[in-house]
Amino acid sequence: MNKINTTQTYLFKIREYLALIRQALAGGDQDYTSLRLGKAIFLLAVPMVLEMIMESIFAIADIFFVSKLGYDAIAAVGLTESMMTIVYAIAVGFSAGTTALVSRRIGEKNPEAAAKAAGQSIIAGLSISLILAIPGIFYSYELLRIMGASHELASINHGYTQIMFAGNAVIMMLFIINAAFRSAGDAALSMRVLLVANGINIILDPILIFGFGPIPAMGIEGAAIATNIGRGLAVAFQFYILFRGKMRIKLLIGHLLPDPAIMITLVKLSIGGILQNLIATASWVVMVRIISVFGSAAVAGYTIGIRIIIFSLLPSWGLSNAASTLVGQNLGAGQPDRAQRAAWITGFSNMTLLGLISIVFMAFPGFFVRMFINDTEVIKAGITCLQIVSSGFLFYAFGMVMTQSLNGAGDTYTPTLLNFICFWLIEMPLAYFLAMKAGFGTNGVYYAIVIAESTLTLLGIYIFSRGKWKLKKV
């Protein structure tokens, strides 16, 4: 009898979790400032995790099809993506500003002000993207040459760079509008938008790259066109949802007229987010430069290891974004203690998730590295990278949540300062010293990454626990 009751209890729990997952994917009109915190985190995190995975699929799909065109085409995509990090940094920065403003207004039960904040973010993003498009359109060949491309590579493939920069507005809009959806609590919408974009991109990539029926083969330029069409149609879907007016945020034409006061606040918040990403990106570039001294196998192993790690961190970023939204909304609702509890609960949940992933990576690193390559030397380098860097996952998990919680509260400058201290003043000098002077080789770089990320987490916990972010006005 007890076994039957236990089985029934387990089945009930499973059905309960499945119902929650369906609810999270379907979305709905939930008040996240009053909902039980565990449920609120779950409903926000599930679609946010899937959204992060969808975003990564863009790069995977493009490089999968472009790889059939040869090494020069792959190199052109890689060099272009390196240059477009500035676009992504600005887009993510404006997303942080948008999240802080919109979530706070939603928490205050002021959807009109939330819509206006979203409108200001949109026009700011469009203005910046126009400026960024100009050099890419007119100087794509020169930009590739500056990045180290040969004359032949740049002359044949610069069309890809030109098209990607010309369409950078769709990247900006995807990030900013999805941030508005997430901050309003409509995380399932963000996921659906990227599902649409990815589906179109995956269908169009092989058609436009290799040709199909009357459609001529466009080569590498076809990949850029497919990506822009996919993202462009997704942005059109976003605007349709915004102006349709049936969700939490209803956009009107008047919301797209510049409002100096909101715009100044938005830019101040966004600059911190932009700098956070630029500082972190620059530190990874330096890490690669140090590792390159030890040969191409070391670089290949590092590249594969870090790609595996970044992909495994995507669910954690989803959870961190959920914390950001909850902190902003609860501060807007005048519930700072609930905002703090939301961050702590999400932080420990994230530690559990990444802790389990860390155990798998440390126990079976070779399985994952061999999925990418068969070279013995590269596999050995990748295993070392994966084992050492993943040993710090517990710290990374909590650090992500602390950083995003501060961003959600509107304090984007504290995480920027922490990034500068931990990545530029600690990680880069320490990596150079351990690798080049102390004799640890590439392991020294990996140790430096773990030490810097762990320091960032400890400082983030200390600053967050002091609670000054609760007084931040946005």
Contacts in CASP RR format, 6 or more apart in sequence:
PFRMAT RR
TARGET T0000
AUTHOR 0000-0000-0000
METHOD contacts of the structure
MODEL  1
MNKINTTQTYLFKIREYLALIRQALAGGDQDYTSLRLGKAIFLLAVPMVL
EMIMESIFAIADIFFVSKLGYDAIAAVGLTESMMTIVYAIAVGFSAGTTA
LVSRRIGEKNPEAAAKAAGQSIIAGLSISLILAIPGIFYSYELLRIMGAS
HELASINHGYTQIMFAGNAVIMMLFIINAAFRSAGDAALSMRVLLVANGI
NIILDPILIFGFGPIPAMGIEGAAIATNIGRGLAVAFQFYILFRGKMRIK
LLIGHLLPDPAIMITLVKLSIGGILQNLIATASWVVMVRIISVFGSAAVA
GYTIGIRIIIFSLLPSWGLSNAASTLVGQNLGAGQPDRAQRAAWITGFSN
MTLLGLISIVFMAFPGFFVRMFINDTEVIKAGITCLQIVSSGFLFYAFGM
VMTQSLNGAGDTYTPTLLNFICFWLIEMPLAYFLAMKAGFGTNGVYYAIV
IAESTLTLLGIYIFSRGKWKLKKV
20 39 0 8 1.000
20 42 0 8 1.000
20 43 0 8 1.000
21 46 0 8 1.000
23 43 0 8 1.000
24 42 0 8 1.000
24 43 0 8 1.000
24 44 0 8 1.000
24 45 0 8 1.000
24 46 0 8 1.000
24 47 0 8 1.000
24 187 0 8 1.000
24 188 0 8 1.000
25 46 0 8 1.000
25 47 0 8 1.000
25 50 0 8 1.000
25 188 0 8 1.000
25 191 0 8 1.000
26 188 0 8 1.000
27 43 0 8 1.000
27 47 0 8 1.000
27 186 0 8 1.000
27 187 0 8 1.000
27 188 0 8 1.000
27 189 0 8 1.000
28 186 0 8 1.000
28 188 0 8 1.000
29 248 0 8 1.000
30 40 0 8 1.000
30 43 0 8 1.000
30 185 0 8 1.000
32 40 0 8 1.000
32 43 0 8 1.000
32 44 0 8 1.000
32 185 0 8 1.000
32 325 0 8 1.000
32 326 0 8 1.000
32 329 0 8 1.000
32 330 0 8 1.000
33 107 0 8 1.000
33 329 0 8 1.000
33 330 0 8 1.000
33 332 0 8 1.000
33 333 0 8 1.000
33 335 0 8 1.000
33 338 0 8 1.000
35 43 0 8 1.000
37 326 0 8 1.000
37 338 0 8 1.000
37 341 0 8 1.000
37 342 0 8 1.000
37 345 0 8 1.000
38 345 0 8 1.000
40 326 0 8 1.000
40 342 0 8 1.000
41 319 0 8 1.000
41 322 0 8 1.000
41 323 0 8 1.000
41 326 0 8 1.000
41 342 0 8 1.000
41 345 0 8 1.000
41 346 0 8 1.000
41 349 0 8 1.000
43 187 0 8 1.000
44 182 0 8 1.000
44 185 0 8 1.000
44 187 0 8 1.000
44 321 0 8 1.000
44 322 0 8 1.000
44 325 0 8 1.000
44 326 0 8 1.000
45 318 0 8 1.000
45 319 0 8 1.000
45 321 0 8 1.000
45 322 0 8 1.000
45 346 0 8 1.000
46 187 0 8 1.000
47 187 0 8 1.000
47 188 0 8 1.000
47 190 0 8 1.000
47 191 0 8 1.000
48 182 0 8 1.000
48 187 0 8 1.000
48 190 0 8 1.000
48 191 0 8 1.000
48 317 0 8 1.000
48 318 0 8 1.000
48 319 0 8 1.000
48 321 0 8 1.000
48 322 0 8 1.000
49 314 0 8 1.000
49 315 0 8 1.000
49 317 0 8 1.000
49 318 0 8 1.000
49 319 0 8 1.000
50 191 0 8 1.000
51 178 0 8 1.000
51 182 0 8 1.000
51 187 0 8 1.000
51 190 0 8 1.000
51 191 0 8 1.000
51 194 0 8 1.000
51 318 0 8 1.000
52 314 0 8 1.000
52 315 0 8 1.000
52 317 0 8 1.000
52 318 0 8 1.000
52 321 0 8 1.000
53 314 0 8 1.000
53 315 0 8 1.000
54 191 0 8 1.000
54 194 0 8 1.000
54 195 0 8 1.000
54 197 0 8 1.000
54 198 0 8 1.000
55 194 0 8 1.000
56 310 0 8 1.000
56 311 0 8 1.000
56 314 0 8 1.000
57 198 0 8 1.000
57 202 0 8 1.000
58 197 0 8 1.000
58 198 0 8 1.000
58 201 0 8 1.000
58 227 0 8 1.000
58 231 0 8 1.000
59 81 0 8 1.000
61 198 0 8 1.000
61 201 0 8 1.000
61 202 0 8 1.000
61 205 0 8 1.000
62 77 0 8 1.000
62 201 0 8 1.000
62 205 0 8 1.000
62 223 0 8 1.000
62 227 0 8 1.000
63 74 0 8 1.000
63 77 0 8 1.000
65 205 0 8 1.000
65 206 0 8 1.000
65 209 0 8 1.000
65 210 0 8 1.000
65 223 0 8 1.000
66 73 0 8 1.000
66 74 0 8 1.000
66 77 0 8 1.000
66 209 0 8 1.000
66 220 0 8 1.000
66 223 0 8 1.000
67 73 0 8 1.000
67 74 0 8 1.000
68 209 0 8 1.000
68 210 0 8 1.000
69 209 0 8 1.000
69 219 0 8 1.000
69 220 0 8 1.000
72 152 0 8 1.000
72 153 0 8 1.000
72 156 0 8 1.000
72 157 0 8 1.000
73 157 0 8 1.000
73 160 0 8 1.000
73 219 0 8 1.000
73 220 0 8 1.000
75 149 0 8 1.000
75 153 0 8 1.000
76 144 0 8 1.000
76 149 0 8 1.000
76 153 0 8 1.000
76 154 0 8 1.000
76 157 0 8 1.000
76 158 0 8 1.000
76 160 0 8 1.000
76 161 0 8 1.000
76 220 0 8 1.000
77 160 0 8 1.000
77 220 0 8 1.000
77 223 0 8 1.000
79 144 0 8 1.000
79 147 0 8 1.000
79 148 0 8 1.000
79 149 0 8 1.000
79 161 0 8 1.000
80 144 0 8 1.000
80 160 0 8 1.000
80 161 0 8 1.000
80 164 0 8 1.000
82 147 0 8 1.000
83 143 0 8 1.000
83 147 0 8 1.000
83 161 0 8 1.000
83 165 0 8 1.000
84 164 0 8 1.000
84 165 0 8 1.000
84 168 0 8 1.000
84 171 0 8 1.000
85 281 0 8 1.000
86 132 0 8 1.000
86 278 0 8 1.000
87 129 0 8 1.000
87 132 0 8 1.000
87 165 0 8 1.000
87 168 0 8 1.000
87 171 0 8 1.000
87 172 0 8 1.000
88 171 0 8 1.000
88 175 0 8 1.000
88 277 0 8 1.000
89 274 0 8 1.000
89 277 0 8 1.000
89 278 0 8 1.000
89 281 0 8 1.000
90 125 0 8 1.000
90 128 0 8 1.000
90 132 0 8 1.000
90 172 0 8 1.000
90 270 0 8 1.000
90 274 0 8 1.000
91 125 0 8 1.000
91 171 0 8 1.000
91 172 0 8 1.000
91 174 0 8 1.000
91 175 0 8 1.000
91 176 0 8 1.000
92 175 0 8 1.000
92 273 0 8 1.000
92 274 0 8 1.000
92 277 0 8 1.000
93 270 0 8 1.000
93 271 0 8 1.000
93 272 0 8 1.000
93 273 0 8 1.000
93 274 0 8 1.000
93 276 0 8 1.000
93 277 0 8 1.000
93 412 0 8 1.000
94 121 0 8 1.000
94 124 0 8 1.000
94 125 0 8 1.000
94 128 0 8 1.000
94 172 0 8 1.000
94 175 0 8 1.000
94 176 0 8 1.000
94 179 0 8 1.000
94 266 0 8 1.000
94 270 0 8 1.000
94 274 0 8 1.000
95 175 0 8 1.000
95 176 0 8 1.000
95 178 0 8 1.000
95 179 0 8 1.000
96 179 0 8 1.000
96 269 0 8 1.000
96 270 0 8 1.000
96 272 0 8 1.000
96 273 0 8 1.000
96 276 0 8 1.000
96 324 0 8 1.000
96 407 0 8 1.000
96 408 0 8 1.000
96 412 0 8 1.000
97 121 0 8 1.000
97 179 0 8 1.000
97 266 0 8 1.000
97 269 0 8 1.000
97 270 0 8 1.000
97 273 0 8 1.000
97 407 0 8 1.000
97 410 0 8 1.000
97 412 0 8 1.000
98 117 0 8 1.000
98 118 0 8 1.000
98 121 0 8 1.000
98 176 0 8 1.000
98 179 0 8 1.000
98 180 0 8 1.000
98 183 0 8 1.000
98 266 0 8 1.000
98 270 0 8 1.000
99 179 0 8 1.000
99 182 0 8 1.000
99 183 0 8 1.000
99 321 0 8 1.000
99 324 0 8 1.000
99 325 0 8 1.000
99 328 0 8 1.000
99 407 0 8 1.000
99 408 0 8 1.000
100 183 0 8 1.000
100 269 0 8 1.000
100 328 0 8 1.000
100 407 0 8 1.000
100 408 0 8 1.000
100 409 0 8 1.000
100 410 0 8 1.000
100 412 0 8 1.000
100 474 0 8 1.000
101 114 0 8 1.000
101 117 0 8 1.000
101 121 0 8 1.000
101 183 0 8 1.000
101 262 0 8 1.000
101 265 0 8 1.000
101 266 0 8 1.000
101 269 0 8 1.000
101 474 0 8 1.000
102 114 0 8 1.000
102 117 0 8 1.000
102 118 0 8 1.000
102 121 0 8 1.000
102 179 0 8 1.000
102 180 0 8 1.000
102 183 0 8 1.000
102 184 0 8 1.000
102 249 0 8 1.000
103 183 0 8 1.000
103 184 0 8 1.000
103 324 0 8 1.000
103 325 0 8 1.000
103 327 0 8 1.000
103 328 0 8 1.000
103 329 0 8 1.000
103 332 0 8 1.000
103 408 0 8 1.000
104 328 0 8 1.000
104 329 0 8 1.000
104 331 0 8 1.000
104 332 0 8 1.000
104 410 0 8 1.000
104 474 0 8 1.000
105 111 0 8 1.000
105 113 0 8 1.000
105 114 0 8 1.000
105 117 0 8 1.000
105 332 0 8 1.000
106 114 0 8 1.000
106 183 0 8 1.000
106 184 0 8 1.000
106 185 0 8 1.000
106 248 0 8 1.000
106 329 0 8 1.000
106 332 0 8 1.000
107 328 0 8 1.000
107 329 0 8 1.000
107 330 0 8 1.000
107 331 0 8 1.000
107 332 0 8 1.000
107 333 0 8 1.000
108 332 0 8 1.000
108 333 0 8 1.000
109 333 0 8 1.000
111 184 0 8 1.000
111 248 0 8 1.000
111 249 0 8 1.000
111 250 0 8 1.000
114 180 0 8 1.000
114 183 0 8 1.000
114 184 0 8 1.000
114 248 0 8 1.000
114 249 0 8 1.000
115 249 0 8 1.000
115 250 0 8 1.000
115 251 0 8 1.000
115 252 0 8 1.000
115 255 0 8 1.000
116 255 0 8 1.000
116 259 0 8 1.000
116 262 0 8 1.000
117 180 0 8 1.000
117 262 0 8 1.000
117 266 0 8 1.000
118 176 0 8 1.000
118 177 0 8 1.000
118 180 0 8 1.000
118 242 0 8 1.000
118 249 0 8 1.000
118 251 0 8 1.000
118 255 0 8 1.000
119 251 0 8 1.000
119 255 0 8 1.000
119 256 0 8 1.000
120 255 0 8 1.000
120 258 0 8 1.000
120 259 0 8 1.000
120 262 0 8 1.000
120 263 0 8 1.000
120 266 0 8 1.000
121 176 0 8 1.000
121 179 0 8 1.000
121 180 0 8 1.000
121 266 0 8 1.000
122 173 0 8 1.000
122 176 0 8 1.000
122 177 0 8 1.000
122 256 0 8 1.000
123 256 0 8 1.000
123 258 0 8 1.000
124 263 0 8 1.000
124 266 0 8 1.000
124 267 0 8 1.000
124 270 0 8 1.000
125 169 0 8 1.000
125 172 0 8 1.000
125 173 0 8 1.000
125 176 0 8 1.000
126 169 0 8 1.000
126 172 0 8 1.000
126 173 0 8 1.000
128 172 0 8 1.000
129 167 0 8 1.000
129 168 0 8 1.000
129 169 0 8 1.000
129 171 0 8 1.000
129 172 0 8 1.000
130 169 0 8 1.000
132 165 0 8 1.000
132 168 0 8 1.000
133 165 0 8 1.000
133 166 0 8 1.000
133 167 0 8 1.000
133 168 0 8 1.000
133 169 0 8 1.000
135 143 0 8 1.000
135 165 0 8 1.000
136 143 0 8 1.000
136 161 0 8 1.000
136 162 0 8 1.000
136 165 0 8 1.000
136 166 0 8 1.000
137 162 0 8 1.000
137 165 0 8 1.000
137 166 0 8 1.000
140 158 0 8 1.000
140 159 0 8 1.000
140 161 0 8 1.000
140 162 0 8 1.000
140 165 0 8 1.000
141 154 0 8 1.000
141 155 0 8 1.000
141 158 0 8 1.000
143 158 0 8 1.000
143 161 0 8 1.000
144 153 0 8 1.000
144 154 0 8 1.000
144 157 0 8 1.000
144 158 0 8 1.000
144 161 0 8 1.000
145 151 0 8 1.000
145 154 0 8 1.000
149 157 0 8 1.000
157 220 0 8 1.000
159 220 0 8 1.000
159 221 0 8 1.000
159 224 0 8 1.000
160 220 0 8 1.000
160 221 0 8 1.000
160 223 0 8 1.000
160 224 0 8 1.000
163 221 0 8 1.000
163 224 0 8 1.000
163 225 0 8 1.000
163 228 0 8 1.000
164 224 0 8 1.000
164 227 0 8 1.000
164 228 0 8 1.000
166 228 0 8 1.000
167 228 0 8 1.000
170 228 0 8 1.000
170 230 0 8 1.000
170 231 0 8 1.000
170 232 0 8 1.000
170 234 0 8 1.000
170 235 0 8 1.000
171 231 0 8 1.000
173 232 0 8 1.000
173 235 0 8 1.000
173 238 0 8 1.000
174 193 0 8 1.000
174 194 0 8 1.000
174 197 0 8 1.000
174 231 0 8 1.000
174 234 0 8 1.000
174 235 0 8 1.000
174 238 0 8 1.000
177 193 0 8 1.000
177 235 0 8 1.000
177 238 0 8 1.000
177 239 0 8 1.000
177 242 0 8 1.000
178 189 0 8 1.000
178 190 0 8 1.000
178 193 0 8 1.000
178 194 0 8 1.000
178 238 0 8 1.000
180 242 0 8 1.000
180 249 0 8 1.000
181 187 0 8 1.000
181 189 0 8 1.000
181 190 0 8 1.000
181 193 0 8 1.000
181 238 0 8 1.000
181 241 0 8 1.000
181 247 0 8 1.000
181 249 0 8 1.000
182 190 0 8 1.000
182 321 0 8 1.000
182 325 0 8 1.000
183 324 0 8 1.000
183 325 0 8 1.000
183 328 0 8 1.000
183 329 0 8 1.000
184 247 0 8 1.000
184 248 0 8 1.000
184 249 0 8 1.000
185 248 0 8 1.000
185 325 0 8 1.000
185 329 0 8 1.000
186 247 0 8 1.000
186 248 0 8 1.000
186 249 0 8 1.000
187 321 0 8 1.000
187 322 0 8 1.000
187 325 0 8 1.000
189 241 0 8 1.000
189 247 0 8 1.000
193 234 0 8 1.000
193 237 0 8 1.000
193 238 0 8 1.000
194 234 0 8 1.000
196 230 0 8 1.000
196 233 0 8 1.000
196 234 0 8 1.000
196 237 0 8 1.000
197 230 0 8 1.000
197 231 0 8 1.000
197 232 0 8 1.000
197 233 0 8 1.000
197 234 0 8 1.000
199 230 0 8 1.000
200 226 0 8 1.000
200 229 0 8 1.000
200 230 0 8 1.000
200 233 0 8 1.000
200 234 0 8 1.000
201 226 0 8 1.000
201 227 0 8 1.000
201 229 0 8 1.000
201 230 0 8 1.000
201 231 0 8 1.000
204 225 0 8 1.000
204 226 0 8 1.000
204 229 0 8 1.000
204 230 0 8 1.000
205 222 0 8 1.000
205 223 0 8 1.000
205 226 0 8 1.000
205 227 0 8 1.000
206 212 0 8 1.000
207 215 0 8 1.000
207 226 0 8 1.000
208 215 0 8 1.000
208 218 0 8 1.000
208 219 0 8 1.000
208 222 0 8 1.000
208 223 0 8 1.000
208 225 0 8 1.000
208 226 0 8 1.000
209 217 0 8 1.000
209 218 0 8 1.000
209 219 0 8 1.000
209 220 0 8 1.000
209 222 0 8 1.000
209 223 0 8 1.000
209 226 0 8 1.000
210 217 0 8 1.000
210 219 0 8 1.000
211 217 0 8 1.000
211 218 0 8 1.000
218 225 0 8 1.000
239 251 0 8 1.000
241 247 0 8 1.000
242 249 0 8 1.000
242 250 0 8 1.000
242 251 0 8 1.000
243 250 0 8 1.000
243 251 0 8 1.000
243 252 0 8 1.000
244 250 0 8 1.000
245 251 0 8 1.000
265 474 0 8 1.000
269 410 0 8 1.000
269 412 0 8 1.000
269 474 0 8 1.000
270 412 0 8 1.000
271 412 0 8 1.000
272 412 0 8 1.000
272 413 0 8 1.000
272 415 0 8 1.000
272 416 0 8 1.000
273 407 0 8 1.000
273 412 0 8 1.000
273 415 0 8 1.000
273 416 0 8 1.000
275 416 0 8 1.000
275 419 0 8 1.000
275 420 0 8 1.000
276 403 0 8 1.000
276 412 0 8 1.000
276 415 0 8 1.000
276 416 0 8 1.000
276 419 0 8 1.000
279 416 0 8 1.000
279 419 0 8 1.000
279 420 0 8 1.000
279 423 0 8 1.000
279 424 0 8 1.000
280 419 0 8 1.000
280 423 0 8 1.000
282 423 0 8 1.000
282 424 0 8 1.000
283 423 0 8 1.000
283 424 0 8 1.000
283 427 0 8 1.000
283 428 0 8 1.000
284 306 0 8 1.000
286 428 0 8 1.000
286 431 0 8 1.000
287 302 0 8 1.000
287 427 0 8 1.000
287 428 0 8 1.000
287 431 0 8 1.000
287 445 0 8 1.000
287 449 0 8 1.000
288 299 0 8 1.000
288 302 0 8 1.000
288 303 0 8 1.000
290 431 0 8 1.000
290 432 0 8 1.000
290 435 0 8 1.000
290 436 0 8 1.000
290 445 0 8 1.000
291 298 0 8 1.000
291 299 0 8 1.000
291 302 0 8 1.000
291 435 0 8 1.000
291 442 0 8 1.000
291 445 0 8 1.000
292 298 0 8 1.000
292 299 0 8 1.000
293 435 0 8 1.000
293 436 0 8 1.000
294 435 0 8 1.000
294 441 0 8 1.000
294 442 0 8 1.000
297 375 0 8 1.000
297 377 0 8 1.000
297 378 0 8 1.000
297 381 0 8 1.000
298 381 0 8 1.000
298 442 0 8 1.000
300 373 0 8 1.000
300 375 0 8 1.000
300 378 0 8 1.000
300 381 0 8 1.000
301 369 0 8 1.000
301 373 0 8 1.000
301 378 0 8 1.000
301 379 0 8 1.000
301 381 0 8 1.000
301 382 0 8 1.000
301 385 0 8 1.000
302 381 0 8 1.000
302 382 0 8 1.000
302 385 0 8 1.000
302 442 0 8 1.000
302 445 0 8 1.000
304 369 0 8 1.000
304 372 0 8 1.000
304 373 0 8 1.000
304 378 0 8 1.000
304 382 0 8 1.000
304 385 0 8 1.000
305 368 0 8 1.000
305 369 0 8 1.000
305 382 0 8 1.000
305 385 0 8 1.000
305 386 0 8 1.000
305 389 0 8 1.000
306 385 0 8 1.000
306 389 0 8 1.000
307 372 0 8 1.000
308 361 0 8 1.000
308 368 0 8 1.000
308 369 0 8 1.000
308 372 0 8 1.000
308 386 0 8 1.000
309 361 0 8 1.000
309 386 0 8 1.000
309 389 0 8 1.000
309 390 0 8 1.000
312 354 0 8 1.000
312 357 0 8 1.000
312 361 0 8 1.000
312 390 0 8 1.000
313 354 0 8 1.000
313 396 0 8 1.000
313 400 0 8 1.000
315 353 0 8 1.000
316 350 0 8 1.000
316 353 0 8 1.000
316 354 0 8 1.000
316 396 0 8 1.000
316 397 0 8 1.000
316 400 0 8 1.000
317 400 0 8 1.000
319 346 0 8 1.000
319 347 0 8 1.000
319 349 0 8 1.000
319 350 0 8 1.000
319 353 0 8 1.000
319 400 0 8 1.000
319 401 0 8 1.000
320 346 0 8 1.000
320 350 0 8 1.000
320 400 0 8 1.000
320 401 0 8 1.000
320 403 0 8 1.000
320 404 0 8 1.000
320 405 0 8 1.000
321 404 0 8 1.000
322 346 0 8 1.000
323 342 0 8 1.000
323 343 0 8 1.000
323 346 0 8 1.000
323 347 0 8 1.000
323 401 0 8 1.000
323 404 0 8 1.000
323 405 0 8 1.000
324 404 0 8 1.000
324 405 0 8 1.000
324 407 0 8 1.000
324 408 0 8 1.000
325 408 0 8 1.000
326 339 0 8 1.000
326 342 0 8 1.000
326 343 0 8 1.000
326 346 0 8 1.000
327 339 0 8 1.000
327 340 0 8 1.000
327 342 0 8 1.000
327 343 0 8 1.000
327 405 0 8 1.000
327 408 0 8 1.000
327 409 0 8 1.000
328 339 0 8 1.000
328 408 0 8 1.000
328 409 0 8 1.000
328 410 0 8 1.000
330 336 0 8 1.000
330 338 0 8 1.000
330 339 0 8 1.000
330 342 0 8 1.000
331 339 0 8 1.000
331 409 0 8 1.000
331 470 0 8 1.000
331 472 0 8 1.000
336 470 0 8 1.000
339 405 0 8 1.000
339 409 0 8 1.000
339 470 0 8 1.000
340 464 0 8 1.000
340 467 0 8 1.000
340 470 0 8 1.000
342 405 0 8 1.000
343 401 0 8 1.000
343 402 0 8 1.000
343 405 0 8 1.000
343 464 0 8 1.000
346 401 0 8 1.000
346 405 0 8 1.000
347 397 0 8 1.000
347 398 0 8 1.000
347 399 0 8 1.000
347 401 0 8 1.000
347 402 0 8 1.000
348 398 0 8 1.000
350 397 0 8 1.000
350 398 0 8 1.000
350 400 0 8 1.000
350 401 0 8 1.000
351 394 0 8 1.000
351 397 0 8 1.000
351 398 0 8 1.000
353 397 0 8 1.000
354 393 0 8 1.000
354 394 0 8 1.000
354 396 0 8 1.000
354 397 0 8 1.000
355 393 0 8 1.000
355 394 0 8 1.000
355 397 0 8 1.000
357 390 0 8 1.000
357 393 0 8 1.000
358 390 0 8 1.000
358 391 0 8 1.000
358 392 0 8 1.000
358 393 0 8 1.000
358 394 0 8 1.000
361 368 0 8 1.000
361 386 0 8 1.000
361 387 0 8 1.000
361 390 0 8 1.000
361 393 0 8 1.000
362 387 0 8 1.000
362 390 0 8 1.000
362 391 0 8 1.000
365 382 0 8 1.000
365 383 0 8 1.000
365 386 0 8 1.000
365 387 0 8 1.000
365 390 0 8 1.000
366 379 0 8 1.000
366 383 0 8 1.000
366 386 0 8 1.000
368 386 0 8 1.000
369 378 0 8 1.000
369 379 0 8 1.000
369 382 0 8 1.000
369 383 0 8 1.000
369 386 0 8 1.000
370 379 0 8 1.000
373 379 0 8 1.000
381 442 0 8 1.000
384 442 0 8 1.000
384 443 0 8 1.000
384 446 0 8 1.000
385 442 0 8 1.000
385 446 0 8 1.000
388 443 0 8 1.000
388 446 0 8 1.000
388 447 0 8 1.000
388 449 0 8 1.000
388 450 0 8 1.000
389 446 0 8 1.000
389 449 0 8 1.000
389 450 0 8 1.000
391 450 0 8 1.000
392 450 0 8 1.000
392 453 0 8 1.000
392 454 0 8 1.000
395 450 0 8 1.000
395 453 0 8 1.000
395 454 0 8 1.000
395 457 0 8 1.000
395 458 0 8 1.000
396 453 0 8 1.000
396 457 0 8 1.000
398 457 0 8 1.000
398 461 0 8 1.000
399 453 0 8 1.000
399 456 0 8 1.000
399 457 0 8 1.000
399 460 0 8 1.000
399 461 0 8 1.000
402 457 0 8 1.000
402 460 0 8 1.000
402 461 0 8 1.000
402 463 0 8 1.000
402 464 0 8 1.000
403 415 0 8 1.000
403 418 0 8 1.000
403 456 0 8 1.000
403 460 0 8 1.000
405 464 0 8 1.000
405 469 0 8 1.000
406 412 0 8 1.000
406 414 0 8 1.000
406 415 0 8 1.000
406 460 0 8 1.000
406 463 0 8 1.000
406 464 0 8 1.000
406 469 0 8 1.000
407 415 0 8 1.000
409 469 0 8 1.000
409 470 0 8 1.000
409 472 0 8 1.000
410 469 0 8 1.000
410 472 0 8 1.000
410 474 0 8 1.000
411 468 0 8 1.000
411 469 0 8 1.000
411 472 0 8 1.000
414 463 0 8 1.000
414 469 0 8 1.000
418 456 0 8 1.000
418 459 0 8 1.000
418 460 0 8 1.000
418 463 0 8 1.000
419 456 0 8 1.000
421 455 0 8 1.000
421 459 0 8 1.000
422 452 0 8 1.000
422 453 0 8 1.000
422 455 0 8 1.000
422 456 0 8 1.000
422 459 0 8 1.000
423 452 0 8 1.000
423 456 0 8 1.000
426 448 0 8 1.000
426 451 0 8 1.000
426 452 0 8 1.000
426 455 0 8 1.000
427 448 0 8 1.000
427 449 0 8 1.000
427 451 0 8 1.000
427 452 0 8 1.000
428 448 0 8 1.000
430 447 0 8 1.000
430 448 0 8 1.000
430 451 0 8 1.000
430 452 0 8 1.000
431 444 0 8 1.000
431 445 0 8 1.000
431 448 0 8 1.000
431 449 0 8 1.000
434 440 0 8 1.000
434 441 0 8 1.000
434 443 0 8 1.000
434 444 0 8 1.000
434 445 0 8 1.000
434 447 0 8 1.000
434 448 0 8 1.000
435 441 0 8 1.000
435 442 0 8 1.000
435 443 0 8 1.000
435 444 0 8 1.000
435 445 0 8 1.000
435 448 0 8 1.000
438 444 0 8 1.000
440 447 0 8 1.000
463 469 0 8 1.000
END
